[in-house]
Amino acid sequence: MVYKQMAYVYDKFMADAPYDEWVHFTQSILGDRQIKRIADLGCGTGEISIRLRELGFEIIGLDYSEDMLTYAASKANEKNVSITWLHQDLTEMEGLEGIDLAISYCDVINYITDKAQIKEVFRRTYNSLNQSGMFIFDVHSIFQVEQNYKNQTFADVLEDMSYIWFCSEGEETGEMFHDLTFFVLDNGKYVRFDEYHHERTYPISFYKKTLKEVGFTNIKVYADFSLEPEHLHDQSERIFFVAEKT
């Protein structure tokens, strides 16, 4: 999907996103593994990519939105860090190889709503990895979508931007549509623009099965940034998958 005008206000909209927690979770999973090259699939405006680059990893950031990548590159330049940015659709990802770790955080996989396309992303990710490479991604849990998002309204007023966000249910379990209206201050006047997004999440069993079908092994599941398996429960909100290419 393309974020269109939302790219211009994305960082303000996501100001409270737990980027440091994603980075910490990644480091904890890696442990003492010798990791050099990381591909950030659906990197957005580069917040996680830049943090990982500052830790010394070689980073390749991929996103379908050119506007997002433009912002990401600008921020990386300001911080004087070198990152390779690629404009690609994850379902058609190609030319990526020699990757030690692929990550895809902040619900990127939820924006791939078709089962066949999810499998294709997993397959292409698997092919891009070195032997013993890893893939880590997260998705909304079914509980999160059904209980905390569907048919809810969210709104906020910031210094130079406000938004109204309606989240409506789809026909399928785990499916939702986001109808967002933004008002952004521009030269003393507020400009309105709208975004319409579609997400879907699936049961944990589906993601595990699909990962296995493309060749991944040693698949582990975590929840809500915890590294304790017993933390996974019926009301977990964010599900993490860790899989290996062996």
C-alpha positions in Angstrom: 0.0 0.0 0.0 1.1 3.6 -0.4 0.7 6.1 2.4 0.3 9.1 -0.1 -0.1 12.3 1.8 0.2 10.5 5.2 3.9 10.3 4.7 4.1 14.0 5.4 2.6 13.6 8.9 3.5 10.0 9.6 6.2 10.8 12.2 3.9 13.0 14.2 1.1 10.4 14.0 3.5 7.7 15.2 5.3 9.9 17.8 4.5 7.4 20.6 5.4 4.2 18.7 7.7 2.0 20.7 10.6 2.0 18.2 13.2 1.5 21.0 11.3 -1.6 22.1 11.4 -3.1 18.6 15.1 -2.5 18.5 15.6 -4.0 22.0 13.5 -7.0 21.1 15.6 -7.5 18.0 18.9 -7.3 19.9 17.6 -9.7 22.6 16.6 -12.3 20.0 19.9 -12.0 18.2 21.9 -12.5 21.3 25.5 -13.4 20.4 24.7 -14.2 16.7 27.1 -12.7 14.2 24.8 -10.5 12.2 26.0 -8.0 9.7 23.4 -7.2 7.1 19.7 -6.5 8.0 16.9 -5.8 5.7 14.0 -3.7 7.1 11.0 -4.7 5.1 8.4 -1.9 5.2 10.8 0.5 6.8 8.5 3.5 6.6 10.3 6.7 7.5 13.3 4.8 8.8 13.0 5.1 12.5 14.0 1.5 13.2 16.5 1.3 10.3 18.4 4.3 11.6 18.5 3.0 15.2 19.9 -0.3 14.0 22.5 1.4 11.7 23.7 3.5 14.7 24.3 0.2 16.5 26.7 -0.8 13.7 24.6 -3.1 11.5 24.6 -2.7 7.7 21.0 -1.8 6.8 18.9 -2.0 3.7 15.5 -0.4 4.0 12.6 -1.3 1.7 9.3 0.4 1.3 6.5 0.7 -1.3 6.1 4.4 -0.6 8.6 6.7 -2.3 7.5 9.6 0.0 8.3 7.5 3.1 11.7 6.6 1.7 12.4 10.3 0.9 11.8 11.2 4.6 13.8 8.2 5.8 16.8 9.2 3.6 16.6 12.8 4.8 16.6 11.8 8.5 19.5 9.3 7.9 21.5 12.1 6.2 20.9 14.4 9.2 22.2 11.8 11.5 25.1 11.1 9.2 24.4 7.4 8.8 24.6 5.4 5.6 21.7 3.2 4.7 20.6 1.7 1.4 17.0 2.6 0.5 15.1 0.5 -2.0 11.7 1.3 -3.5 10.0 -2.1 -3.8 6.7 -3.9 -3.2 7.4 -6.7 -0.8 5.2 -9.1 -2.8 7.5 -8.5 -5.8 10.8 -8.1 -3.9 13.8 -9.0 -5.9 17.6 -8.5 -6.1 18.0 -8.8 -2.3 20.6 -11.3 -1.2 23.2 -11.9 1.4 20.9 -10.9 4.2 21.6 -12.2 7.7 18.4 -10.9 9.2 15.1 -9.6 7.8 12.7 -7.7 10.0 9.2 -6.4 9.3 7.7 -4.5 12.2 4.8 -2.2 13.0 2.1 -4.2 11.4 3.6 -4.2 7.9 2.5 -7.8 7.3 -1.1 -6.9 8.3 -1.2 -4.6 5.2 -0.7 -7.7 3.1 -4.2 -9.0 3.4 -4.2 -11.9 0.9 -2.9 -15.3 2.0 -1.2 -16.1 -1.2 0.6 -12.7 -1.2 1.7 -13.3 2.4 3.2 -16.6 1.4 5.0 -14.9 -1.5 6.5 -12.3 0.8 7.7 -15.1 3.1 9.1 -17.0 0.1 11.0 -14.0 -1.2 12.3 -13.2 2.2 13.5 -16.8 2.7 15.3 -16.6 -0.6 17.1 -13.4 0.3 18.5 -14.8 3.5 21.9 -16.4 4.0 22.0 -19.9 5.4 21.2 -19.6 9.1 19.6 -16.3 8.5 16.6 -15.1 10.5 13.2 -13.5 9.9 11.4 -11.6 12.6 8.1 -9.9 12.1 5.0 -8.9 14.1 1.3 -8.7 13.5 -1.8 -7.6 15.4 -3.4 -10.4 17.3 -6.9 -11.4 16.5 -7.9 -10.1 20.0 -6.4 -6.7 19.3 -8.3 -6.3 16.1 -11.6 -7.7 17.3 -11.7 -6.1 20.7 -9.6 -2.9 20.6 -9.8 -1.6 17.0 -13.0 -2.7 15.2 -15.8 0.0 15.2 -13.7 2.4 17.3 -13.0 6.0 16.8 -9.7 7.7 17.7 -8.8 11.4 17.6 -6.1 13.8 18.6 -5.3 17.5 18.4 -1.6 18.4 18.1 0.1 21.8 17.8 0.0 21.8 14.0 -2.1 18.8 13.1 -5.2 17.0 14.1 -6.9 13.8 13.0 -10.0 11.7 13.3 -9.6 7.9 12.7 -12.6 5.6 12.2 -11.8 1.9 12.3 -14.5 -0.3 10.9 -14.8 -4.1 10.7 -14.4 -6.1 7.5 -16.3 -9.2 6.5 -13.7 -11.6 7.8 -12.4 -12.1 11.3 -9.3 -10.1 11.8 -10.1 -7.7 9.0 -10.5 -3.9 9.4 -10.6 -0.7 7.4 -9.1 2.6 8.6 -10.8 5.8 7.5 -8.5 8.7 8.5 -9.0 12.4 8.1 -6.1 14.8 8.8 -6.0 18.6 9.2 -2.5 19.9 8.8 -1.4 23.5 9.4 0.1 24.9 6.2 1.0 28.6 5.8 -1.5 29.6 8.5 -4.3 27.5 7.1 -5.4 24.0 7.9 -5.4 21.6 4.9 -7.5 18.5 4.9 -6.6 15.2 3.4 -8.0 11.7 3.8 -6.5 8.2 3.9 -8.2 4.8 3.6 -6.3 1.7 4.7 -7.1 -2.0 4.7 -5.5 -4.5 7.2 -6.1 -8.1 8.1 -4.6 -10.4 10.6 -4.7 -14.2 10.8 -4.4 -16.8 13.5 -1.0 -17.7 14.8 -1.4 -21.1 13.2 -1.7 -19.7 9.7 1.6 -17.7 10.0 3.4 -20.7 11.4 2.1 -23.0 8.7 3.0 -20.6 5.9 6.5 -20.0 7.2 7.1 -23.8 7.3 5.7 -24.2 3.8 8.4 -21.9 2.3 11.2 -23.6 4.2 11.5 -21.8 7.6 12.3 -23.8 10.7 12.7 -23.4 14.4 9.7 -21.0 14.5 9.1 -19.3 17.8 6.2 -17.1 18.8 6.3 -14.2 21.4 3.9 -11.5 22.4 3.9 -7.8 23.4 7.7 -7.5 23.3 8.2 -10.1 26.0 10.8 -12.8 25.6 8.9 -15.2 27.9 6.9 -17.7 25.9 4.3 -18.0 28.8 3.5 -14.3 28.2 1.5 -15.4 25.1 -2.2 -15.5 26.1 -5.7 -15.0 24.7 -5.5 -11.2 25.2 -2.0 -10.6 23.8 -2.1 -7.6 21.5 1.0 -7.9 19.3 2.4 -11.2 18.1 6.0 -11.7 17.1 7.3 -14.5 15.0 11.0 -15.6 14.8 12.0 -18.1 12.1 15.2 -19.4 10.8 16.6 -20.6 7.4 18.6 -23.7 8.2 
